[in-house]
Amino acid sequence: MCGINGILHLQSQRKVDERLLTRMRDALEHRGPDDKGIFVNKNIGLGHRRLSILDISAAGHQPFLSEDGRYAMVYNGEIYNFKEFYPELRSKGFDIKTHSDTEVLMKLFQLYGLKMLNRLNGMFAFAIWDMVEKKLTVVRDRMGVKPLYYSFYNETFYFASEQKALFTAGVPLKMSQDGIEEYIFNRFVAGEETLFQNVKKVLPGHAIILHESGKIESEKWWDLKYEIQNHETIKKPVDWFRETFDDSIRLRMVSDVPVGVLLSAGLDSSSVLSSLHSQQFKDIQAFTIAFKEQEHNESHLAKRLAEQYNYGYNSIQLEDDELYSKLLTSTYFQDEPLMHLSEPHLLGISQLAKPKVKVLLSGEGADELMGGYVRYKALQFPTLLHSIAVLGNLDAFSKKARFEKLIRYAQIKDCKDLVIFNGCNIYPNDIAKTFGMKDMPKNEYRHKIYEEAKSLYPNDLRRQALYFDQHTYLCSLLDRNDRCTMGASIECREPFLDQRLLAGLGSLDNKWLFTGKKGKYILKTAMQSRLPREILTFKKVGLSTPWGDYITKSAAFKDELESFSNSELFKMPYFEHINVKKLISNLQKGDNRMVSYIMPLFMMHIWLKNYVNKFDLIKLEK
């Protein structure tokens, strides 16, 4: 696990400035405090910050050079099955000189090029410079667990694990109008675009080959739709799932440093802990966020489960000044306005874990793979949504919190929009009414993924929503996990995202996902003999946070709320018609519906004040 960066001048006579390359690299120091290195060869420069997980000796130093001197590589991530390639590599005449997956990745690339990617089980982002053919290859893992950003600026290609390294190199920090619109309507920017002009992501499962001449090739090396369509029939789904999940856990325990678990006591993370226990892994530490508010708190269940398995239990509770401080810090690590609102808590728990472990396992991905969100239920009978929309005229229903959001969602008529906006907290009609913004974002990538989902699961909106979320919402969750854990110099691994589970679950019948009140039927069934009943039946909480109370009642947020009401944000053209003082007043009067409207704006205000200003030479385009 590391931070990577690089510079390729497309004018071959320009030499890379080592000082600039180093500044880029060291903007990522939190991603790799254990070691650092650079490689410069005329117009190409590669930088690396290392967090030592496998082979913590100097043998794992990067940038990593091939023995024949042809290739130079920087790599972020883990190849969990790297030792499986030892016999093959030795039979091809290669000596294995380290105990790191970095060496294996390089040798596989030397033998097979990008054709080796489908054989890897892992999470990764890497860049390889070919000194013979003068081309740079950048690659991202199947689901985008590891981030990779790039920009073309002044006839130069810049890339890095985080946007801040690009801005440090001088790429202008300018917000994109399309990005702002998508942020407001959809909570985050999906696909290859970002909130910024001229800054893009390498898409999950993709590789970009950039030739010194300026020629660019893009290759989609992994396609979830294809994998699902061509998956063999699973004859015993529960047995298959349990065995594959356990093997995924086993692989993700490959480490030369201690490993812990992010434990919420929900079904997903408890299943991770249970698998570790059933496979007799010892000396595991579990880490939990606790809340004083009972309706948000699962820590008592987490503690009980950890103690039952004789694992270590650690918890943290964030409030007032400490929460506010973590909010500001996580905003810097995230590079964009916070979207999930759990980032300060994940950063806090990662910092709590750091003295004891260097790797954390997470239950992320289970909801999107197996239908765990209650919002999917609204898509089971879309024709009923019209009737629900009519109920919106009855005060008795609209005043009940659990119906109010569903009534607003039911105003959406088009099936495509029902899928695209399923993961939102506020919907186009709400935004038009409250913010005065009527033109919906382009959402080109979201429309493309919807069409894929529709062709894979025709006439099945729930399955379409799962596939859609796997390519959009889940990516934002993985980015959150990476930034928060790496902000504490910890690696996060997601066992549910093993490619065997991704494709296999996508091929199963609906009954294995949606049966029962809470979905994830196959997971619940597979874990029935392992987990206590109280966890199998406990009401889903997730990492939800009472932000309405925090920003109106906490002393630490009092001054910030006043600053927010007079924010420069509302002088910008796109936001100038928003009556923020009215929104705040309604929230202060107890209307918690305002939280969904206020928090995206509040977090953008925080970001403008505390992130953008860190780049003194870069001005926000208004």
Buried (B, 14 or more C-beta within 10 A) or exposed (E): BBBBBBBBBBEEEBEBBEEBBBBBBBBBEBBBEBBBBBBBEBBBBBBBBBBBBBBBEEEBBBBBBBEEEBBBBBBBBBBBBBBEBEEBBEEEEBEBEBBBBBBBBBBBBBBEEBEBBEEBBBBBBBBBBBBEEBBBBBBBBBBBBBBBBBBBBEEBBBBBBBBBBBBBBBBBBBBBEBBBBBBBBBBBBBBBBBBBBBBBBBBBBBBBBBBBEEEEEEEEBBEBBEBBEEBEEBEEBBEBBBEBBBBBBBBBBBBBEEBBBBBBBBBBBBBBBBBBBBEEBEEBBBBBBBBEEEEBBBBBBBBBBBEEBEBBBBBBBBEEEBBBBBBBBBBBBBBBBBBBBBBBBBBBBBBBBBEEBBBBBBBBBBBBBBBBBBBBBBBEEBEEBEEBBEBBEEEEBBEEEEBBBBBBBBBBEEBBBBBBBBBBBBBBEBBEEBBEBEEBBEBBBBEEBBEBBBEBBEEBBBBBBBBBBBBBBBBBBBBBBBBBBBBBBBBBBBBBBBBBBBBBBBBBEBEBBBBEEBBBBBBBBBBEEBBBEEBBEBEBBBBEBBBBBBBBEBEBBEEBBEEBBEBEBBEBEBBEEBEBEEBBEBBBEEEBBBBBBBBBBBBBBBBBBBBBEEBEEBEBEE
